[in-house]
Amino acid sequence: MAEQQAFHPGVSLAGAVDLEALKHQVEAEPGQAGGAPAAGGYVIDTTENTFQAMVQTSATFPILLFLWVPTDDRLFAMARALGDAVNKLNGQIQLSRIDIASNPSIAQAFQIQGAPALFALIGGRPMSILQGLPSDEELQQITDVVVPKLIAAAQQAGVTGTAPYSGDPDSDAANSASAGSVQDQVPPEHQEAYMLAQQGDYAGAAAAYEKVLEADPNDTRAARERAKALLLARSANADVRVVRAAAADKPDDVDAQLAVADIDMIGGQIQDAFDRLLDFVAAGHKADIEPVRQRLLEYFTIPEPTDERLKRARRRLATLMY
């Protein structure tokens, strides 16, 4: 088998230096002054470690894949236009940005010859939209016509969920160029757990966050990240269709309902996850309330404390327990 060739900024597949690409490299990180637009809102950055989990969520909501090099300033306008278009749609579709320089195996999997490339992902199935820099007219056609058609196609396929919101996309951009990276902002006591999660070792990350909580039970950030790590350790690689079919076939099986609630949470369908488990108990499964309660308490650490969905679910769980 031929040796796989890694993608690097300014290097073609043939290994020749692309002088034009070199002229357009910037050192600023996304979100810093002079850098690419930051992720946020319904825009995420995906790596080889998180790629499989991202593919799984495309069974819940459609995803636009943007394969790029975030240090090439020729791609900044395209990244900004795609991000703005997706964020205006309030979770009907997610934009997943993949740095092909840092994640060469993904580039190889899509058999692309360089950046940029654009794909749609619905139910785990990729569809090529564009390869190469688009003209202004082509880019507008993508944001104004193609993206709404992708959402409609997803809905026809039964992929109707809402992507999770990941924070204000402008918050990082407002920082100066001296702002630290995400890792620099991670508390020192969280570093080990954070790195394990970045490497895809979610079980190890959960155990590391557990140690942090043993030292400081009031560390709400550690509690939240531990819950997310446990969730991904259980279900990041689950086949969404199989899990949903099992839940439908076994409506009285608590494990099947817990598994599909995990899928809802990973897909950002927090209300659905809460309601599924609470409705299960309310439908006459009081004997299973303890595993449901434990799973819900884990979920409850993930949303913001002021989230109305959280408040309603807590009240309903309390009612069902007594």
C-alpha positions in Angstrom: 0.0 0.0 0.0 1.3 3.4 -0.9 2.5 5.6 2.0 0.0 8.2 2.9 1.1 11.8 2.3 0.5 14.4 4.9 -0.9 17.8 4.0 1.0 20.9 5.1 0.5 24.6 4.5 2.3 25.6 1.4 3.0 22.1 0.2 1.3 20.3 -2.7 0.6 16.6 -2.8 3.6 16.2 -5.1 5.8 17.7 -2.5 6.6 21.0 -4.3 6.5 24.2 -2.3 3.5 26.3 -3.2 5.0 29.8 -3.1 1.6 31.5 -3.4 0.3 29.6 -0.3 3.4 30.6 1.6 2.8 34.3 0.9 -0.7 34.0 2.4 0.3 32.3 5.7 -0.4 34.2 8.9 0.8 33.3 12.4 -2.3 34.5 14.3 -4.6 31.9 15.7 -8.3 31.9 14.8 -10.0 34.6 16.8 -6.9 36.7 17.3 -6.2 39.9 15.5 -5.2 39.2 12.0 -6.3 35.6 12.2 -9.2 33.6 10.9 -12.6 33.9 12.4 -13.1 32.0 15.6 -15.4 29.0 16.1 -18.5 29.5 18.1 -22.2 29.6 17.9 -23.0 26.6 15.6 -19.5 26.5 14.2 -17.1 23.9 15.6 -13.5 22.8 15.0 -13.1 19.1 14.5 -9.9 17.0 14.8 -9.0 13.4 14.1 -9.9 12.6 17.7 -13.4 14.0 17.5 -14.2 13.2 13.9 -16.0 10.0 14.5 -18.3 11.6 17.2 -19.0 14.4 14.8 -20.0 12.0 12.0 -22.3 10.2 14.4 -24.1 13.5 15.2 -24.9 14.0 11.5 -27.7 11.4 12.1 -29.3 14.0 14.4 -28.7 17.2 12.5 -27.0 18.1 9.1 -23.4 19.2 9.0 -21.5 21.3 6.6 -17.8 20.2 6.5 -15.3 22.9 5.6 -11.8 21.4 5.0 -9.3 24.3 5.2 -6.0 25.6 6.5 -6.7 28.2 9.2 -3.4 30.0 8.6 -4.1 30.7 4.9 -5.7 34.2 4.8 -7.2 33.5 1.3 -9.7 31.3 3.1 -10.8 33.7 5.8 -13.6 35.3 3.9 -15.0 31.9 3.0 -14.8 30.8 6.6 -16.5 34.0 7.8 -19.3 33.8 5.2 -20.0 30.1 5.9 -20.0 30.7 9.7 -22.3 33.7 9.4 -24.7 31.8 7.2 -24.8 28.8 9.5 -25.1 30.9 12.7 -28.2 32.7 11.3 -30.0 29.4 11.0 -30.1 28.8 14.8 -29.0 25.2 14.8 -30.7 23.8 11.8 -27.2 22.9 10.5 -23.7 22.9 12.0 -20.5 24.0 10.4 -17.6 21.7 11.2 -14.2 23.1 10.3 -11.3 20.7 9.8 -7.7 21.8 9.5 -6.2 19.4 6.9 -2.7 20.4 7.8 -3.1 19.1 11.3 -5.5 16.3 10.5 -4.1 14.7 7.3 -6.0 11.4 7.7 -9.3 13.2 7.3 -8.0 14.9 4.1 -6.9 11.5 2.8 -10.3 10.0 3.6 -12.1 12.6 1.6 -9.5 12.3 -1.2 -9.1 16.0 -1.6 -6.1 17.6 -3.4 -5.9 20.6 -1.1 -7.9 23.3 0.7 -10.5 24.5 0.6 -13.1 21.7 0.1 -16.7 21.7 1.2 -18.9 18.7 1.9 -22.3 18.1 3.4 -22.8 15.3 5.9 -26.3 13.9 6.5 -26.8 10.6 8.3 -23.1 9.8 8.1 -23.1 10.2 4.3 -20.8 12.8 2.7 -21.8 14.8 -0.4 -19.2 16.9 -2.2 -20.2 20.5 -2.7 -17.1 22.3 -3.8 -13.3 22.0 -4.1 -11.2 25.0 -4.6 -11.7 28.7 -3.9 -15.2 29.8 -5.0 -16.0 33.1 -6.7 -18.1 35.6 -4.8 -21.1 34.5 -6.8 -20.5 30.8 -6.1 -20.0 31.5 -2.4 -23.3 33.4 -2.2 -25.0 30.6 -4.1 -23.7 28.2 -1.4 -24.9 30.3 1.5 -28.2 31.4 0.0 -29.3 28.3 -2.0 -27.3 25.2 -1.3 -27.3 25.4 2.5 -31.2 25.7 2.7 -31.5 22.8 0.3 -29.2 20.7 2.5 -31.5 21.4 5.5 -34.5 20.4 3.4 -32.9 17.2 2.2 -32.0 16.4 5.8 -35.5 16.9 7.0 -36.8 14.6 4.2 -34.4 12.0 5.5 -35.7 12.4 9.0 -32.7 14.3 10.3 -34.5 17.1 12.0 -32.5 17.7 15.3 -30.9 20.9 16.4 -27.2 21.4 16.6 -25.8 22.4 20.0 -24.9 26.1 20.6 -21.3 26.5 21.7 -21.0 30.1 22.8 -20.7 33.6 21.4 -18.5 33.3 18.2 -17.4 37.0 18.7 -16.1 36.6 22.2 -12.7 35.2 21.1 -12.4 37.7 18.2 -12.7 40.5 20.6 -9.6 39.5 22.4 -6.2 40.9 21.5 -3.5 39.0 19.7 -1.9 38.4 23.0 -4.8 36.2 24.2 -3.7 32.7 25.1 -4.9 29.5 23.4 -7.8 27.5 24.8 -5.3 25.2 26.5 -3.6 28.2 28.2 -7.0 29.1 29.6 -7.6 25.6 31.1 -6.9 25.7 34.9 -3.7 23.9 35.8 -5.5 21.2 37.8 -7.6 20.4 34.7 -4.7 20.1 32.2 -4.3 16.3 32.4 -8.0 15.7 32.0 -8.3 18.2 29.2 -5.4 16.7 27.2 -6.9 13.2 27.6 -10.2 14.4 26.2 -8.4 16.1 23.3 -6.7 12.8 22.6 -10.1 11.0 22.5 -9.5 9.1 25.8 -12.8 10.2 27.2 -12.9 7.5 29.9 -9.4 8.6 31.1 -10.5 12.2 31.0 -13.6 11.4 33.1 -11.4 9.7 35.7 -9.0 12.6 35.8 -11.9 15.1 36.3 -13.1 12.8 39.1 -9.8 13.4 40.9 -10.2 17.1 40.5 -13.7 16.9 42.0 -12.4 14.9 44.9 -10.0 17.8 45.7 -12.7 20.4 45.1 -16.3 19.2 45.0 -17.5 22.7 44.1 -15.5 22.9 40.9 -18.5 23.2 38.5 -16.3 23.3 35.4 -14.8 19.9 36.3 -18.2 18.5 37.0 -19.5 19.7 33.6 -16.4 18.4 31.7 -16.6 15.1 33.6 -20.2 14.6 32.5 -19.4 15.4 28.9 -16.4 13.0 29.0 -18.6 10.2 30.5 -21.2 10.8 27.8 -18.7 10.6 25.0 -17.0 7.5 26.6 -20.3 5.7 26.5 -21.8 6.8 23.3 -19.5 8.8 21.0 -19.0 5.8 18.7 -22.5 4.4 18.9 -24.4 3.7 15.7 -27.2 6.2 16.1 -29.7 4.3 13.9 -29.1 1.1 15.9 -29.5 2.9 19.2 -32.8 4.6 18.2 -34.2 1.4 16.7 -33.4 -0.5 20.0 -35.1 2.2 22.0 -38.2 2.0 19.8 -38.2 -1.8 19.9 -37.7 -2.0 23.7 -39.8 0.8 25.2 -39.6 -0.8 28.7 -35.9 -1.4 28.7 -34.2 1.3 30.8 -30.7 0.7 29.3 -32.1 1.2 25.8 -33.7 4.5 26.9 -30.5 5.7 28.6 -28.6 4.9 25.5 -30.8 6.9 23.2 -30.9 9.8 25.7 -27.1 9.9 25.4 -27.5 10.3 21.7 -29.9 13.1 22.2 -27.5 14.9 24.5 -24.5 14.5 22.2 -26.7 15.9 19.4 -27.6 18.9 21.5 -31.2 17.8 22.0 -31.2 18.5 25.7 -34.9 18.8 26.1 -35.5 15.5 24.3 -33.0 13.7 26.5 -34.6 15.1 29.7 -38.2 14.3 28.5 -37.3 10.9 27.3 -36.1 9.7 30.7 -38.7 11.6 32.7 -41.5 10.3 30.5 -40.1 6.8 30.9 -40.4 6.9 34.7 -43.8 8.6 34.5 -45.1 5.8 32.2 -44.9 3.3 35.1 -41.2 2.5 35.4 -40.7 3.8 39.0 -38.6 0.7 39.7 -36.0 2.1 37.3 -35.9 5.6 38.8 -32.4 5.2 40.3 -30.4 4.7 37.1 -32.5 7.4 35.5 -31.9 9.7 38.4 -28.2 9.1 38.3 -28.0 9.7 34.5 -30.1 12.9 34.8 -28.0 14.3 37.6 -25.0 13.8 35.3 -26.8 15.6 32.4 -27.9 18.4 34.7 -24.3 19.6 35.1 -23.9 20.2 31.4 -26.3 23.2 30.6 -25.9 26.6 32.2 -27.5 26.7 35.7 -30.0 29.3 34.5 -31.3 27.1 31.6 -35.0 26.9 31.9 -35.0 23.4 30.6 -32.8 22.4 33.5 -35.1 24.0 36.0 -38.2 22.3 34.7 -36.5 18.9 34.5 -35.3 19.2 38.1 -38.8 20.0 39.4 -40.3 17.2 37.4 -37.7 14.7 38.7 -38.4 15.8 42.3 -42.1 15.2 41.7 -41.6 11.8 40.2 -39.4 10.7 43.1 -42.1 11.3 45.8 
